[in-house]
C-alpha cells in the first residue's frame, strides 16, 4: 500500500447566481493552479456545477497534462444532518434550525454522496509503487466533511468548519498511521485582496 495525498480546494468566488466565476474567482483559480504546479498530481476531480468545473479547468491550465474528472461525489450537498440529541445542548436548537430546509430526499442523497466521497478520495492506495497525489475541487461542505472524517470527529462536526474560495487543504493517508491534516484553509498563494472570500465577515481573520 502507498500513501495518498489528498488536496482539497473550494471553487473560486462565484457570481451571485453561481453560474460562473467572478473575475476575482478566476484569478483565485489561476493562482491555485500556480501553487500546485510541480506537485505530481495524477488527477483533478471536480464537482459538476459550473463554479467547480470552471475552477478545475483554470487550475488544470496551470498544471499541464493532468486529467480532469467530473464526480458527483465532489458536488455541492449536505453530507450529514445531525439529530438534536447528538449536538451540544448550548447550540443544538440553532444548528438543527440551520438545516431545517434539507428535505428527506436531499438528506438521503447527501449521505450517499458523502459515503462515496470517502470511498473514492480517502485512505491509502492499494496499488502502485509511489504515493498518489490527487486534487478535488469542490465546495465548502465536502471539505469540512472530509477534514472531520480525517480527524475522526463526530459526524456533526463538519458544521462550523469554513473554507475560503480557492483555499487549500491537504490530508495525508498512510498505511501505518491515522490520517494527518497537513494543511487547512491555506490562502498563502492569494494576495490579500483575494483572501477570505466565501467567509461571513465575522469569521474573517484580521490578516
C-alpha positions as CSV (number, residue, x, y, z in Angstrom):
1,X,0.0,0.0,0.0
2,X,1.0,3.6,-0.7
3,X,0.4,7.0,0.9
4,X,-2.4,9.1,-0.6
5,X,-2.1,12.9,-0.5
6,X,-5.5,14.5,-1.0
7,X,-5.5,18.1,-2.0
8,X,-8.9,19.8,-1.4
9,X,-9.9,23.2,-2.7
10,X,-13.2,25.1,-2.7
11,X,-14.1,26.7,-6.0
12,X,-13.2,30.3,-6.7
13,X,-15.5,33.1,-5.9
14,X,-18.8,32.8,-7.9
15,X,-21.3,35.3,-9.2
16,X,-24.5,35.8,-7.2
17,X,-26.4,33.3,-9.5
18,X,-23.5,30.9,-9.1
19,X,-23.4,30.1,-12.8
20,X,-19.8,31.2,-13.3
21,X,-16.8,32.6,-11.5
22,X,-16.2,36.3,-10.9
23,X,-13.1,37.9,-12.3
24,X,-11.7,37.5,-8.7
25,X,-12.7,33.9,-8.7
26,X,-10.9,33.2,-12.0
27,X,-7.8,34.8,-10.7
28,X,-8.0,32.8,-7.5
29,X,-8.2,29.6,-9.5
30,X,-5.2,30.5,-11.7
31,X,-3.1,31.3,-8.6
32,X,-4.2,28.0,-7.0
33,X,-3.0,26.2,-10.2
34,X,0.3,28.0,-10.0
35,X,0.6,27.0,-6.3
36,X,0.1,23.3,-7.3
37,X,2.4,23.4,-10.4
38,X,5.1,20.8,-9.8
39,X,3.0,18.6,-7.5
40,X,2.8,15.2,-9.1
41,X,-1.0,15.2,-9.4
42,X,-2.5,12.2,-11.1
43,X,-6.0,13.7,-11.4
44,X,-8.1,16.8,-10.7
45,X,-11.6,15.7,-9.6
46,X,-14.3,18.3,-9.6
47,X,-18.0,18.6,-8.9
48,X,-20.5,19.0,-11.8
49,X,-21.6,22.6,-11.0
50,X,-20.2,25.4,-13.2
51,X,-18.3,27.1,-10.5
52,X,-16.4,24.0,-9.6
53,X,-15.9,22.8,-13.2
54,X,-14.6,26.2,-14.3
55,X,-12.2,26.4,-11.3
56,X,-10.9,22.9,-12.1
57,X,-10.3,23.9,-15.8
58,X,-8.4,27.1,-14.8
59,X,-6.3,25.2,-12.3
60,X,-5.7,22.5,-14.9
61,X,-4.4,25.0,-17.4
62,X,-1.5,25.7,-14.9
63,X,-0.7,22.0,-14.4
64,X,-0.2,20.6,-17.9
65,X,-1.4,17.2,-18.8
66,X,-3.3,16.3,-15.6
67,X,-6.7,14.8,-16.4
68,X,-9.9,16.5,-15.2
69,X,-12.6,14.1,-13.9
70,X,-16.1,15.2,-13.1
71,X,-17.5,13.5,-10.0
72,X,-21.0,13.7,-8.4
73,X,-19.3,12.9,-5.1
74,X,-17.3,16.1,-5.3
75,X,-20.5,18.1,-5.7
76,X,-22.4,20.5,-3.5
77,X,-24.6,18.8,-1.0
78,X,-25.2,18.5,2.8
79,X,-23.2,15.4,3.8
80,X,-24.9,14.8,7.2
81,X,-27.8,16.2,9.1
82,X,-27.5,15.6,12.8
83,X,-30.3,14.9,15.3
84,X,-30.9,17.3,18.1
85,X,-29.5,14.9,20.8
86,X,-26.2,14.5,19.0
87,X,-25.3,18.1,19.5
88,X,-24.1,20.1,22.5
89,X,-27.1,21.5,24.2
90,X,-25.9,25.0,24.2
91,X,-26.4,25.4,20.4
92,X,-28.4,22.3,19.4
93,X,-31.6,24.3,18.6
94,X,-29.7,26.8,16.4
95,X,-27.8,24.1,14.5
96,X,-30.9,22.0,13.9
97,X,-32.8,25.0,12.7
98,X,-30.0,25.9,10.3
99,X,-30.5,22.7,8.4
100,X,-34.3,22.6,8.6
101,X,-34.5,23.3,4.8
102,X,-32.9,20.0,4.0
103,X,-35.6,17.6,2.7
104,X,-35.6,13.8,3.4
105,X,-34.6,13.2,-0.2
106,X,-31.7,15.6,0.0
107,X,-30.6,14.1,3.3
108,X,-30.5,10.6,1.8
109,X,-28.7,11.8,-1.3
110,X,-26.2,13.8,0.7
111,X,-25.4,10.9,2.9
112,X,-24.9,8.5,0.0
113,X,-22.6,11.0,-1.9
114,X,-20.6,11.7,1.3
115,X,-20.1,7.9,1.7
116,X,-18.9,7.7,-1.9
117,X,-16.6,10.7,-1.4
118,X,-14.9,8.9,1.5
119,X,-14.6,5.7,-0.5
120,X,-13.3,7.4,-3.7
121,X,-11.0,10.0,-2.3
122,X,-9.6,8.9,1.0
123,X,-7.4,6.3,2.6
124,X,-4.1,4.8,1.5
125,X,-4.0,3.4,-2.1
126,X,-3.7,-0.3,-2.6
127,X,-1.7,-0.3,-5.8
128,X,1.2,1.5,-7.4
129,X,4.8,1.9,-6.4
130,X,4.7,5.6,-5.4
131,X,2.5,7.9,-3.3
132,X,-0.6,9.2,-5.1
133,X,-1.4,12.9,-5.2
134,X,-5.0,14.0,-6.2
135,X,-6.8,17.3,-6.2
136,X,-10.5,17.6,-5.5
137,X,-12.1,20.9,-6.5
138,X,-15.3,21.0,-4.6
139,X,-17.5,23.0,-2.2
140,X,-17.2,24.1,1.4
141,X,-19.4,21.4,2.9
142,X,-17.4,18.5,1.5
143,X,-14.1,19.9,2.5
144,X,-15.4,20.2,6.1
145,X,-16.8,16.7,5.9
146,X,-13.5,15.1,4.8
147,X,-11.5,17.1,7.4
148,X,-13.8,15.9,10.1
149,X,-13.6,12.3,8.9
150,X,-9.8,12.5,8.8
151,X,-9.8,13.7,12.4
152,X,-12.3,11.0,13.5
153,X,-14.5,13.8,14.7
154,X,-18.2,13.2,15.5
155,X,-20.3,13.2,12.3
156,X,-22.0,16.5,13.1
157,X,-18.7,18.4,13.5
158,X,-18.4,19.3,9.8
159,X,-20.7,22.1,10.7
160,X,-18.7,25.2,11.7
161,X,-15.6,24.4,9.5
162,X,-15.4,27.1,6.9
163,X,-13.3,27.2,3.7
164,X,-12.3,30.2,1.7
165,X,-12.6,30.3,-2.1
166,X,-9.6,28.6,-3.7
167,X,-8.1,27.9,-0.3
168,X,-6.0,24.7,0.0
169,X,-6.4,21.8,2.4
170,X,-4.1,18.8,2.3
171,X,-4.7,15.4,4.0
172,X,-2.2,12.5,4.1
173,X,-3.5,9.0,4.4
174,X,-0.7,6.5,5.2
175,X,-1.0,2.7,5.7
176,X,0.6,2.7,9.1
177,X,-0.9,5.7,10.9
178,X,-4.1,7.8,11.3
179,X,-4.9,10.4,8.7
180,X,-3.0,13.6,9.1
181,X,-4.4,17.1,8.2
182,X,-1.2,18.7,6.9
183,X,-2.6,22.0,5.7
184,X,-6.0,23.6,6.3
185,X,-7.6,26.5,4.6
186,X,-4.3,27.9,3.4
187,X,-4.6,31.1,1.4
188,X,-0.9,32.0,1.2
189,X,-1.0,31.7,-2.7
190,X,-3.6,34.5,-2.8
191,X,-2.9,38.2,-2.5
192,X,-4.6,40.0,0.4
193,X,-7.5,41.3,-1.7
194,X,-8.4,37.8,-2.8
195,X,-8.3,36.1,0.6
196,X,-11.3,35.3,2.8
197,X,-13.9,35.4,0.1
198,X,-16.6,32.9,0.9
199,X,-16.4,33.6,4.7
200,X,-19.1,35.5,6.6
201,X,-17.5,38.8,7.7
202,X,-17.5,38.0,11.4
203,X,-15.3,34.9,10.7
204,X,-12.6,36.7,8.6
205,X,-9.3,36.9,10.4
206,X,-7.7,40.3,10.5
207,X,-4.7,39.3,8.4
